[in-house]
Amino acid sequence: MTRKELEDKISQLKMDYIRIQGDLDKMESVGGNVSPLEKTLQTLENELKELREQLAAAKE
């Protein structure tokens, strides 16, 4: 991936993370099952970490 593609992907994942975090907060407030959303957030965190590492390597 190019540097621009990495930055775009990171931006998209951040937006997804924020959206899912909001969904989780809503679900939690009504006593719903938040486990699947928590797993999704963890997956996004891992993807973001990997992409940031790739971006850092691309800067070198």
Secondary structure as UniProt FT lines:
FT   HELIX           3..29
FT   TURN            30..31
FT   HELIX           35..59
//
